Amino acid sequence: MASATPEIATPKIEIVDQPEEQQEDSKRTFRFSLSIILGLTLLAVFFLFQRRSREED
């Protein structure tokens, strides 16, 4: 009697080594997102202080 356990085929995962390109790309993305976050934060703080100074007048 044959056993009915199906063989699980594990997919082959090929690791392609491109550390320099990936590192440059991630650095560029990080700097871009960091500058956007910093800019938006500065704008938010600026408008917050502007609103507070208007309320005091």
mmCIF file of the N, C-alpha and C atoms, coordinates in Angstrom:
data_MODEL
# 
_entry.id   MODEL 
# 
loop_
_atom_site.group_PDB 
_atom_site.id 
_atom_site.type_symbol 
_atom_site.label_atom_id 
_atom_site.label_alt_id 
_atom_site.label_comp_id 
_atom_site.label_asym_id 
_atom_site.label_entity_id 
_atom_site.label_seq_id 
_atom_site.pdbx_PDB_ins_code 
_atom_site.Cartn_x 
_atom_site.Cartn_y 
_atom_site.Cartn_z 
_atom_site.occupancy 
_atom_site.B_iso_or_equiv 
_atom_site.pdbx_formal_charge 
_atom_site.auth_seq_id 
_atom_site.auth_comp_id 
_atom_site.auth_asym_id 
_atom_site.auth_atom_id 
_atom_site.pdbx_PDB_model_num 
ATOM 1   N N  . MET A 1 1  ? 0.856  -1.187 0.000  1.00 0.00 ? 1  MET A N  1 
ATOM 2   C CA . MET A 1 1  ? 0.000  0.000  0.000  1.00 0.00 ? 1  MET A CA 1 
ATOM 3   C C  . MET A 1 1  ? 0.896  1.243  0.000  1.00 0.00 ? 1  MET A C  1 
ATOM 4   N N  . ALA A 1 2  ? 0.652  2.127  -0.936 1.00 0.00 ? 2  ALA A N  1 
ATOM 5   C CA . ALA A 1 2  ? 1.470  3.331  -1.058 1.00 0.00 ? 2  ALA A CA 1 
ATOM 6   C C  . ALA A 1 2  ? 0.996  4.393  -0.079 1.00 0.00 ? 2  ALA A C  1 
ATOM 7   N N  . SER A 1 3  ? 1.930  5.092  0.490  1.00 0.00 ? 3  SER A N  1 
ATOM 8   C CA . SER A 1 3  ? 1.553  6.155  1.428  1.00 0.00 ? 3  SER A CA 1 
ATOM 9   C C  . SER A 1 3  ? 1.071  7.375  0.649  1.00 0.00 ? 3  SER A C  1 
ATOM 10  N N  . ALA A 1 4  ? 0.093  8.065  1.196  1.00 0.00 ? 4  ALA A N  1 
ATOM 11  C CA . ALA A 1 4  ? -0.531 9.194  0.497  1.00 0.00 ? 4  ALA A CA 1 
ATOM 12  C C  . ALA A 1 4  ? 0.037  10.531 0.963  1.00 0.00 ? 4  ALA A C  1 
ATOM 13  N N  . THR A 1 5  ? 1.301  10.555 1.315  1.00 0.00 ? 5  THR A N  1 
ATOM 14  C CA . THR A 1 5  ? 1.898  11.829 1.731  1.00 0.00 ? 5  THR A CA 1 
ATOM 15  C C  . THR A 1 5  ? 2.462  12.537 0.512  1.00 0.00 ? 5  THR A C  1 
ATOM 16  N N  . PRO A 1 6  ? 1.899  13.679 0.171  1.00 0.00 ? 6  PRO A N  1 
ATOM 17  C CA . PRO A 1 6  ? 2.387  14.403 -1.014 1.00 0.00 ? 6  PRO A CA 1 
ATOM 18  C C  . PRO A 1 6  ? 3.746  15.031 -0.732 1.00 0.00 ? 6  PRO A C  1 
ATOM 19  N N  . GLU A 1 7  ? 4.591  14.999 -1.720 1.00 0.00 ? 7  GLU A N  1 
ATOM 20  C CA . GLU A 1 7  ? 5.904  15.624 -1.563 1.00 0.00 ? 7  GLU A CA 1 
ATOM 21  C C  . GLU A 1 7  ? 5.769  17.131 -1.685 1.00 0.00 ? 7  GLU A C  1 
ATOM 22  N N  . ILE A 1 8  ? 6.343  17.820 -0.752 1.00 0.00 ? 8  ILE A N  1 
ATOM 23  C CA . ILE A 1 8  ? 6.289  19.282 -0.787 1.00 0.00 ? 8  ILE A CA 1 
ATOM 24  C C  . ILE A 1 8  ? 7.512  19.775 -1.542 1.00 0.00 ? 8  ILE A C  1 
ATOM 25  N N  . ALA A 1 9  ? 7.254  20.407 -2.667 1.00 0.00 ? 9  ALA A N  1 
ATOM 26  C CA . ALA A 1 9  ? 8.357  20.919 -3.477 1.00 0.00 ? 9  ALA A CA 1 
ATOM 27  C C  . ALA A 1 9  ? 8.782  22.273 -2.930 1.00 0.00 ? 9  ALA A C  1 
ATOM 28  N N  . THR A 1 10 ? 10.003 22.352 -2.469 1.00 0.00 ? 10 THR A N  1 
ATOM 29  C CA . THR A 1 10 ? 10.502 23.633 -1.963 1.00 0.00 ? 10 THR A CA 1 
ATOM 30  C C  . THR A 1 10 ? 11.058 24.439 -3.125 1.00 0.00 ? 10 THR A C  1 
ATOM 31  N N  . PRO A 1 11 ? 10.573 25.653 -3.289 1.00 0.00 ? 11 PRO A N  1 
ATOM 32  C CA . PRO A 1 11 ? 11.062 26.475 -4.407 1.00 0.00 ? 11 PRO A CA 1 
ATOM 33  C C  . PRO A 1 11 ? 12.507 26.888 -4.181 1.00 0.00 ? 11 PRO A C  1 
ATOM 34  N N  . LYS A 1 12 ? 13.257 26.895 -5.263 1.00 0.00 ? 12 LYS A N  1 
ATOM 35  C CA . LYS A 1 12 ? 14.657 27.311 -5.162 1.00 0.00 ? 12 LYS A CA 1 
ATOM 36  C C  . LYS A 1 12 ? 14.717 28.829 -5.089 1.00 0.00 ? 12 LYS A C  1 
ATOM 37  N N  . ILE A 1 13 ? 15.411 29.321 -4.116 1.00 0.00 ? 13 ILE A N  1 
ATOM 38  C CA . ILE A 1 13 ? 15.572 30.766 -3.969 1.00 0.00 ? 13 ILE A CA 1 
ATOM 39  C C  . ILE A 1 13 ? 17.010 31.106 -4.317 1.00 0.00 ? 13 ILE A C  1 
ATOM 40  N N  . GLU A 1 14 ? 17.156 31.860 -5.380 1.00 0.00 ? 14 GLU A N  1 
ATOM 41  C CA . GLU A 1 14 ? 18.499 32.273 -5.784 1.00 0.00 ? 14 GLU A CA 1 
ATOM 42  C C  . GLU A 1 14 ? 18.800 33.638 -5.182 1.00 0.00 ? 14 GLU A C  1 
ATOM 43  N N  . ILE A 1 15 ? 19.891 33.716 -4.479 1.00 0.00 ? 15 ILE A N  1 
ATOM 44  C CA . ILE A 1 15 ? 20.297 34.986 -3.883 1.00 0.00 ? 15 ILE A CA 1 
ATOM 45  C C  . ILE A 1 15 ? 21.248 35.677 -4.851 1.00 0.00 ? 15 ILE A C  1 
ATOM 46  N N  . VAL A 1 16 ? 20.776 36.758 -5.400 1.00 0.00 ? 16 VAL A N  1 
ATOM 47  C CA . VAL A 1 16 ? 21.597 37.514 -6.341 1.00 0.00 ? 16 VAL A CA 1 
ATOM 48  C C  . VAL A 1 16 ? 22.336 38.578 -5.550 1.00 0.00 ? 16 VAL A C  1 
ATOM 49  N N  . ASP A 1 17 ? 23.634 38.540 -5.637 1.00 0.00 ? 17 ASP A N  1 
ATOM 50  C CA . ASP A 1 17 ? 24.457 39.465 -4.862 1.00 0.00 ? 17 ASP A CA 1 
ATOM 51  C C  . ASP A 1 17 ? 24.662 40.778 -5.607 1.00 0.00 ? 17 ASP A C  1 
ATOM 52  N N  . GLN A 1 18 ? 23.990 41.810 -5.147 1.00 0.00 ? 18 GLN A N  1 
ATOM 53  C CA . GLN A 1 18 ? 24.190 43.163 -5.670 1.00 0.00 ? 18 GLN A CA 1 
ATOM 54  C C  . GLN A 1 18 ? 24.188 44.133 -4.497 1.00 0.00 ? 18 GLN A C  1 
ATOM 55  N N  . PRO A 1 19 ? 25.107 43.969 -3.573 1.00 0.00 ? 19 PRO A N  1 
ATOM 56  C CA . PRO A 1 19 ? 25.043 44.791 -2.359 1.00 0.00 ? 19 PRO A CA 1 
ATOM 57  C C  . PRO A 1 19 ? 25.298 46.262 -2.611 1.00 0.00 ? 19 PRO A C  1 
ATOM 58  N N  . GLU A 1 20 ? 26.193 46.572 -3.556 1.00 0.00 ? 20 GLU A N  1 
ATOM 59  C CA . GLU A 1 20 ? 26.527 47.980 -3.779 1.00 0.00 ? 20 GLU A CA 1 
ATOM 60  C C  . GLU A 1 20 ? 25.351 48.736 -4.374 1.00 0.00 ? 20 GLU A C  1 
ATOM 61  N N  . GLU A 1 21 ? 24.694 48.137 -5.377 1.00 0.00 ? 21 GLU A N  1 
ATOM 62  C CA . GLU A 1 21 ? 23.548 48.810 -5.999 1.00 0.00 ? 21 GLU A CA 1 
ATOM 63  C C  . GLU A 1 21 ? 22.413 48.967 -5.008 1.00 0.00 ? 21 GLU A C  1 
ATOM 64  N N  . GLN A 1 22 ? 22.139 47.906 -4.258 1.00 0.00 ? 22 GLN A N  1 
ATOM 65  C CA . GLN A 1 22 ? 21.046 47.968 -3.290 1.00 0.00 ? 22 GLN A CA 1 
ATOM 66  C C  . GLN A 1 22 ? 21.359 48.967 -2.187 1.00 0.00 ? 22 GLN A C  1 
ATOM 67  N N  . GLN A 1 23 ? 22.604 49.019 -1.775 1.00 0.00 ? 23 GLN A N  1 
ATOM 68  C CA . GLN A 1 23 ? 22.988 49.948 -0.715 1.00 0.00 ? 23 GLN A CA 1 
ATOM 69  C C  . GLN A 1 23 ? 22.843 51.393 -1.189 1.00 0.00 ? 23 GLN A C  1 
ATOM 70  N N  . GLU A 1 24 ? 23.294 51.671 -2.414 1.00 0.00 ? 24 GLU A N  1 
ATOM 71  C CA . GLU A 1 24 ? 23.167 53.021 -2.961 1.00 0.00 ? 24 GLU A CA 1 
ATOM 72  C C  . GLU A 1 24 ? 21.699 53.404 -3.092 1.00 0.00 ? 24 GLU A C  1 
ATOM 73  N N  . ASP A 1 25 ? 20.891 52.468 -3.589 1.00 0.00 ? 25 ASP A N  1 
ATOM 74  C CA . ASP A 1 25 ? 19.467 52.740 -3.787 1.00 0.00 ? 25 ASP A CA 1 
ATOM 75  C C  . ASP A 1 25 ? 18.775 52.989 -2.449 1.00 0.00 ? 25 ASP A C  1 
ATOM 76  N N  . SER A 1 26 ? 19.095 52.175 -1.452 1.00 0.00 ? 26 SER A N  1 
ATOM 77  C CA . SER A 1 26 ? 18.458 52.348 -0.145 1.00 0.00 ? 26 SER A CA 1 
ATOM 78  C C  . SER A 1 26 ? 18.916 53.644 0.519  1.00 0.00 ? 26 SER A C  1 
ATOM 79  N N  . LYS A 1 27 ? 20.184 54.010 0.320  1.00 0.00 ? 27 LYS A N  1 
ATOM 80  C CA . LYS A 1 27 ? 20.667 55.280 0.870  1.00 0.00 ? 27 LYS A CA 1 
ATOM 81  C C  . LYS A 1 27 ? 19.927 56.448 0.243  1.00 0.00 ? 27 LYS A C  1 
ATOM 82  N N  . ARG A 1 28 ? 19.762 56.395 -1.091 1.00 0.00 ? 28 ARG A N  1 
ATOM 83  C CA . ARG A 1 28 ? 19.087 57.473 -1.812 1.00 0.00 ? 28 ARG A CA 1 
ATOM 84  C C  . ARG A 1 28 ? 17.634 57.576 -1.352 1.00 0.00 ? 28 ARG A C  1 
ATOM 85  N N  . THR A 1 29 ? 16.966 56.433 -1.233 1.00 0.00 ? 29 THR A N  1 
ATOM 86  C CA . THR A 1 29 ? 15.573 56.425 -0.793 1.00 0.00 ? 29 THR A CA 1 
ATOM 87  C C  . THR A 1 29 ? 15.456 56.952 0.630  1.00 0.00 ? 29 THR A C  1 
ATOM 88  N N  . PHE A 1 30 ? 16.379 56.539 1.491  1.00 0.00 ? 30 PHE A N  1 
ATOM 89  C CA . PHE A 1 30 ? 16.350 56.976 2.884  1.00 0.00 ? 30 PHE A CA 1 
ATOM 90  C C  . PHE A 1 30 ? 16.551 58.478 2.991  1.00 0.00 ? 30 PHE A C  1 
ATOM 91  N N  . ARG A 1 31 ? 17.530 59.006 2.246  1.00 0.00 ? 31 ARG A N  1 
ATOM 92  C CA . ARG A 1 31 ? 17.777 60.453 2.290  1.00 0.00 ? 31 ARG A CA 1 
ATOM 93  C C  . ARG A 1 31 ? 16.589 61.226 1.760  1.00 0.00 ? 31 ARG A C  1 
ATOM 94  N N  . PHE A 1 32 ? 15.974 60.714 0.692  1.00 0.00 ? 32 PHE A N  1 
ATOM 95  C CA . PHE A 1 32 ? 14.821 61.380 0.094  1.00 0.00 ? 32 PHE A CA 1 
ATOM 96  C C  . PHE A 1 32 ? 13.659 61.410 1.074  1.00 0.00 ? 32 PHE A C  1 
ATOM 97  N N  . SER A 1 33 ? 13.347 60.261 1.672  1.00 0.00 ? 33 SER A N  1 
ATOM 98  C CA . SER A 1 33 ? 12.226 60.206 2.612  1.00 0.00 ? 33 SER A CA 1 
ATOM 99  C C  . SER A 1 33 ? 12.533 61.008 3.872  1.00 0.00 ? 33 SER A C  1 
ATOM 100 N N  . LEU A 1 34 ? 13.785 60.994 4.295  1.00 0.00 ? 34 LEU A N  1 
ATOM 101 C CA . LEU A 1 34 ? 14.160 61.755 5.486  1.00 0.00 ? 34 LEU A CA 1 
ATOM 102 C C  . LEU A 1 34 ? 13.997 63.247 5.252  1.00 0.00 ? 34 LEU A C  1 
ATOM 103 N N  . SER A 1 35 ? 14.391 63.719 4.069  1.00 0.00 ? 35 SER A N  1 
ATOM 104 C CA . SER A 1 35 ? 14.253 65.146 3.774  1.00 0.00 ? 35 SER A CA 1 
ATOM 105 C C  . SER A 1 35 ? 12.785 65.546 3.694  1.00 0.00 ? 35 SER A C  1 
ATOM 106 N N  . ILE A 1 36 ? 11.948 64.676 3.136  1.00 0.00 ? 36 ILE A N  1 
ATOM 107 C CA . ILE A 1 36 ? 10.512 64.980 3.062  1.00 0.00 ? 36 ILE A CA 1 
ATOM 108 C C  . ILE A 1 36 ? 9.917  65.034 4.468  1.00 0.00 ? 36 ILE A C  1 
ATOM 109 N N  . ILE A 1 37 ? 10.246 64.055 5.301  1.00 0.00 ? 37 ILE A N  1 
ATOM 110 C CA . ILE A 1 37 ? 9.717  64.023 6.672  1.00 0.00 ? 37 ILE A CA 1 
ATOM 111 C C  . ILE A 1 37 ? 10.185 65.250 7.457  1.00 0.00 ? 37 ILE A C  1 
ATOM 112 N N  . LEU A 1 38 ? 11.454 65.601 7.306  1.00 0.00 ? 38 LEU A N  1 
ATOM 113 C CA . LEU A 1 38 ? 11.996 66.767 8.002  1.00 0.00 ? 38 LEU A CA 1 
ATOM 114 C C  . LEU A 1 38 ? 11.315 68.046 7.536  1.00 0.00 ? 38 LEU A C  1 
ATOM 115 N N  . GLY A 1 39 ? 11.113 68.180 6.231  1.00 0.00 ? 39 GLY A N  1 
ATOM 116 C CA . GLY A 1 39 ? 10.448 69.359 5.679  1.00 0.00 ? 39 GLY A CA 1 
ATOM 117 C C  . GLY A 1 39 ? 9.026  69.495 6.178  1.00 0.00 ? 39 GLY A C  1 
ATOM 118 N N  . LEU A 1 40 ? 8.290  68.387 6.170  1.00 0.00 ? 40 LEU A N  1 
ATOM 119 C CA . LEU A 1 40 ? 6.906  68.426 6.648  1.00 0.00 ? 40 LEU A CA 1 
ATOM 120 C C  . LEU A 1 40 ? 6.841  68.739 8.141  1.00 0.00 ? 40 LEU A C  1 
ATOM 121 N N  . THR A 1 41 ? 7.781  68.208 8.895  1.00 0.00 ? 41 THR A N  1 
ATOM 122 C CA . THR A 1 41 ? 7.814  68.492 10.333 1.00 0.00 ? 41 THR A CA 1 
ATOM 123 C C  . THR A 1 41 ? 8.083  69.967 10.591 1.00 0.00 ? 41 THR A C  1 
ATOM 124 N N  . LEU A 1 42 ? 9.037  70.529 9.853  1.00 0.00 ? 42 LEU A N  1 
ATOM 125 C CA . LEU A 1 42 ? 9.338  71.955 10.018 1.00 0.00 ? 42 LEU A CA 1 
ATOM 126 C C  . LEU A 1 42 ? 8.147  72.820 9.636  1.00 0.00 ? 42 LEU A C  1 
ATOM 127 N N  . LEU A 1 43 ? 7.459  72.453 8.551  1.00 0.00 ? 43 LEU A N  1 
ATOM 128 C CA . LEU A 1 43 ? 6.262  73.201 8.160  1.00 0.00 ? 43 LEU A CA 1 
ATOM 129 C C  . LEU A 1 43 ? 5.188  73.120 9.237  1.00 0.00 ? 43 LEU A C  1 
ATOM 130 N N  . ALA A 1 44 ? 4.989  71.929 9.791  1.00 0.00 ? 44 ALA A N  1 
ATOM 131 C CA . ALA A 1 44 ? 3.974  71.754 10.830 1.00 0.00 ? 44 ALA A CA 1 
ATOM 132 C C  . ALA A 1 44 ? 4.303  72.591 12.060 1.00 0.00 ? 44 ALA A C  1 
ATOM 133 N N  . VAL A 1 45 ? 5.563  72.586 12.472 1.00 0.00 ? 45 VAL A N  1 
ATOM 134 C CA . VAL A 1 45 ? 5.976  73.378 13.636 1.00 0.00 ? 45 VAL A CA 1 
ATOM 135 C C  . VAL A 1 45 ? 5.805  74.864 13.354 1.00 0.00 ? 45 VAL A C  1 
ATOM 136 N N  . PHE A 1 46 ? 6.172  75.287 12.146 1.00 0.00 ? 46 PHE A N  1 
ATOM 137 C CA . PHE A 1 46 ? 6.044  76.697 11.769 1.00 0.00 ? 46 PHE A CA 1 
ATOM 138 C C  . PHE A 1 46 ? 4.589  77.147 11.836 1.00 0.00 ? 46 PHE A C  1 
ATOM 139 N N  . PHE A 1 47 ? 3.678  76.360 11.234 1.00 0.00 ? 47 PHE A N  1 
ATOM 140 C CA . PHE A 1 47 ? 2.267  76.742 11.243 1.00 0.00 ? 47 PHE A CA 1 
ATOM 141 C C  . PHE A 1 47 ? 1.677  76.666 12.641 1.00 0.00 ? 47 PHE A C  1 
ATOM 142 N N  . LEU A 1 48 ? 2.156  75.742 13.456 1.00 0.00 ? 48 LEU A N  1 
ATOM 143 C CA . LEU A 1 48 ? 1.670  75.630 14.826 1.00 0.00 ? 48 LEU A CA 1 
ATOM 144 C C  . LEU A 1 48 ? 2.031  76.883 15.618 1.00 0.00 ? 48 LEU A C  1 
ATOM 145 N N  . PHE A 1 49 ? 3.288  77.322 15.514 1.00 0.00 ? 49 PHE A N  1 
ATOM 146 C CA . PHE A 1 49 ? 3.703  78.529 16.224 1.00 0.00 ? 49 PHE A CA 1 
ATOM 147 C C  . PHE A 1 49 ? 3.019  79.765 15.666 1.00 0.00 ? 49 PHE A C  1 
ATOM 148 N N  . GLN A 1 50 ? 2.768  79.786 14.361 1.00 0.00 ? 50 GLN A N  1 
ATOM 149 C CA . GLN A 1 50 ? 2.088  80.924 13.753 1.00 0.00 ? 50 GLN A CA 1 
ATOM 150 C C  . GLN A 1 50 ? 0.660  81.035 14.298 1.00 0.00 ? 50 GLN A C  1 
ATOM 151 N N  . ARG A 1 51 ? -0.005 79.893 14.431 1.00 0.00 ? 51 ARG A N  1 
ATOM 152 C CA . ARG A 1 51 ? -1.373 79.890 14.943 1.00 0.00 ? 51 ARG A CA 1 
ATOM 153 C C  . ARG A 1 51 ? -1.394 80.332 16.403 1.00 0.00 ? 51 ARG A C  1 
ATOM 154 N N  . ARG A 1 52 ? -0.417 79.869 17.179 1.00 0.00 ? 52 ARG A N  1 
ATOM 155 C CA . ARG A 1 52 ? -0.361 80.253 18.593 1.00 0.00 ? 52 ARG A CA 1 
ATOM 156 C C  . ARG A 1 52 ? -0.117 81.746 18.751 1.00 0.00 ? 52 ARG A C  1 
ATOM 157 N N  . SER A 1 53 ? 0.738  82.318 17.901 1.00 0.00 ? 53 SER A N  1 
ATOM 158 C CA . SER A 1 53 ? 1.030  83.746 18.019 1.00 0.00 ? 53 SER A CA 1 
ATOM 159 C C  . SER A 1 53 ? -0.189 84.573 17.607 1.00 0.00 ? 53 SER A C  1 
ATOM 160 N N  . ARG A 1 54 ? -0.996 84.050 16.689 1.00 0.00 ? 54 ARG A N  1 
ATOM 161 C CA . ARG A 1 54 ? -2.225 84.768 16.301 1.00 0.00 ? 54 ARG A CA 1 
ATOM 162 C C  . ARG A 1 54 ? -3.244 84.742 17.431 1.00 0.00 ? 54 ARG A C  1 
ATOM 163 N N  . GLU A 1 55 ? -3.324 83.614 18.143 1.00 0.00 ? 55 GLU A N  1 
ATOM 164 C CA . GLU A 1 55 ? -4.288 83.493 19.237 1.00 0.00 ? 55 GLU A CA 1 
ATOM 165 C C  . GLU A 1 55 ? -3.929 84.419 20.396 1.00 0.00 ? 55 GLU A C  1 
ATOM 166 N N  . GLU A 1 56 ? -2.648 84.684 20.603 1.00 0.00 ? 56 GLU A N  1 
ATOM 167 C CA . GLU A 1 56 ? -2.219 85.548 21.700 1.00 0.00 ? 56 GLU A CA 1 
ATOM 168 C C  . GLU A 1 56 ? -2.505 87.015 21.413 1.00 0.00 ? 56 GLU A C  1 
ATOM 169 N N  . ASP A 1 57 ? -2.492 87.417 20.151 1.00 0.00 ? 57 ASP A N  1 
ATOM 170 C CA . ASP A 1 57 ? -2.726 88.832 19.798 1.00 0.00 ? 57 ASP A CA 1 
ATOM 171 C C  . ASP A 1 57 ? -4.156 89.270 20.009 1.00 0.00 ? 57 ASP A C  1 
# 
